[in-house]
Amino acid sequence: MTVPPPTGPPPTETAPAPVLAADEVTVVFGHGRRAQTVLDNVSVAVPKGTTLGLVGESGSGKSTLAKAMVGLVRPRSGRILLDGRDVSGLRGSKLTEVRRRVQLISQDPNSSLNPRMRIGRALAEAIDPRRARADRAAIARGLEMVALDADAADRYPHEFSGGQRQRIAIARALVAEPDIVVADEITSALDCSVQAEVLNLLAGLRARLGLTMLFISHDLAVVRHVSDAVAVMRHGVIVEQGRIYDAPAHPYTRRLLASAPSLPAKEPS
Ligand SMILES: Nc1ncnc2c1ncn2[C@@H]1O[C@H](COP(=O)(O)OP(=O)(O)OP(=O)(O)O)[C@@H](O)[C@H]1O
């Protein structure tokens, strides 16, 4: 008898503990007749040292889940668990600490990098938000991680290309030494070749640093490049998750796979 390949996550007793998880999270925007359920009972978990890809078409609720995971959107029900502790209701300094431990990188580095702040200071703030004093060596190490020269610290965001700015955003997230990175469509605004460059950089960092990451994209080929497992979202619901390439169970996943016929070979990690 042929044993079918596994389609779900590995059994819990062998899997590393989740760093970050959404547990039956529901998010509703608006009130009364205008209320829209954008996330409906969503559960996902990102085990330590792994990358969970989240894929789904535009408007399916991916960014809302990213925001809920980093504490920018408050769920109507359900829990966001960081190292098993519910952080969904936190405010003030406790929420600030969660945001340091869970670093969000978003699509548009122009909106996440202050145009008037030199790169060195932006990184210094991430290294130590209270002092924001430039530790040149730590800043240089951060820039080196994303293949930028140390003298980039003295320049402003507008002096860099879109791909370089996104690499700076990655560096800024990583120098904060987060428990997990939530990367939301970080290559969507980039040209194809630059997209590949950023993805390869991320794949390298994943392997080198053992990053834990939630990697979100509408593009399955992109998600595949950097993820260990994938969750497929549709209309605010996770329809399937696990190693979906081997044996996609849901018709929507099969459609997604069929419409991405030229998936690039996965980088060895
Ligand atoms: N702050 C908000 N207030 C009201 N509705 C919102 C808000 N943010 C998102 N929405 C709605 O929630 C739905 C899901 O949006 P979301 O941005 O999470 O989807 P997405 O899958 O990330 O799509 P995209 O890839 O296009 O950003 C959309 O219908 C959107 O209009």
The ligand as an SDF file (V2000), in Angstrom:
LIG
                    3D

 31 33  0  0  0  0  0  0  0  0999 V2000
   -9.2950   49.3240    8.6010 N   0  0  0  0  0  0  0  0  0  0  0  0
  -10.2290   48.7490    7.8340 C   0  0  0  0  0  0  0  0  0  0  0  0
  -11.5020   49.1360    7.9090 N   0  0  0  0  0  0  0  0  0  0  0  0
  -12.4710   48.5490    7.1730 C   0  0  0  0  0  0  0  0  0  0  0  0
  -12.2420   47.5370    6.2900 N   0  0  0  0  0  0  0  0  0  0  0  0
  -10.9830   47.1210    6.1700 C   0  0  0  0  0  0  0  0  0  0  0  0
   -9.9030   47.6920    6.9240 C   0  0  0  0  0  0  0  0  0  0  0  0
   -8.7570   47.0490    6.5910 N   0  0  0  0  0  0  0  0  0  0  0  0
   -9.0970   46.1220    5.6640 C   0  0  0  0  0  0  0  0  0  0  0  0
  -10.4230   46.1710    5.4040 N   0  0  0  0  0  0  0  0  0  0  0  0
  -11.1470   45.2760    4.4870 C   0  0  0  0  0  0  0  0  0  0  0  0
  -10.8490   43.9590    4.8620 O   0  0  0  0  0  0  0  0  0  0  0  0
  -10.7480   43.1150    3.7250 C   0  0  0  0  0  0  0  0  0  0  0  0
   -9.4280   42.3750    3.7640 C   0  0  0  0  0  0  0  0  0  0  0  0
   -8.3690   43.3200    3.5690 O   0  0  0  0  0  0  0  0  0  0  0  0
   -6.8460   42.9110    3.7160 P   0  0  0  0  0  0  0  0  0  0  0  0
   -6.0300   44.1240    3.3990 O   0  0  0  0  0  0  0  0  0  0  0  0
   -6.6360   42.2540    5.0100 O   0  0  0  0  0  0  0  0  0  0  0  0
   -6.7010   41.8250    2.5520 O   0  0  0  0  0  0  0  0  0  0  0  0
   -5.4050   41.2920    1.8200 P   0  0  0  0  0  0  0  0  0  0  0  0
   -5.6220   39.8400    1.5860 O   0  0  0  0  0  0  0  0  0  0  0  0
   -4.1910   41.6940    2.5750 O   0  0  0  0  0  0  0  0  0  0  0  0
   -5.4610   42.0500    0.4420 O   0  0  0  0  0  0  0  0  0  0  0  0
   -4.2900   42.8580   -0.3180 P   0  0  0  0  0  0  0  0  0  0  0  0
   -3.2840   41.8390   -0.7060 O   0  0  0  0  0  0  0  0  0  0  0  0
   -5.0060   43.4760   -1.4780 O   0  0  0  0  0  0  0  0  0  0  0  0
   -3.8010   43.8750    0.6780 O   0  0  0  0  0  0  0  0  0  0  0  0
  -10.9640   44.0110    2.5160 C   0  0  0  0  0  0  0  0  0  0  0  0
  -12.2860   43.9030    2.1010 O   0  0  0  0  0  0  0  0  0  0  0  0
  -10.6620   45.3830    3.0450 C   0  0  0  0  0  0  0  0  0  0  0  0
  -11.3770   46.3480    2.3400 O   0  0  0  0  0  0  0  0  0  0  0  0
  1  2  1  0
  2  3  1  0
  2  7  2  0
  3  4  2  0
  4  5  1  0
  5  6  2  0
  6  7  1  0
  6 10  1  0
  7  8  1  0
  8  9  2  0
  9 10  1  0
 10 11  1  0
 11 12  1  0
 11 30  1  0
 12 13  1  0
 13 14  1  0
 13 28  1  0
 14 15  1  0
 15 16  1  0
 16 17  2  0
 16 18  1  0
 16 19  1  0
 19 20  1  0
 20 21  2  0
 20 22  1  0
 20 23  1  0
 23 24  1  0
 24 25  2  0
 24 26  1  0
 24 27  1  0
 28 29  1  0
 28 30  1  0
 30 31  1  0
M  END
$$$$
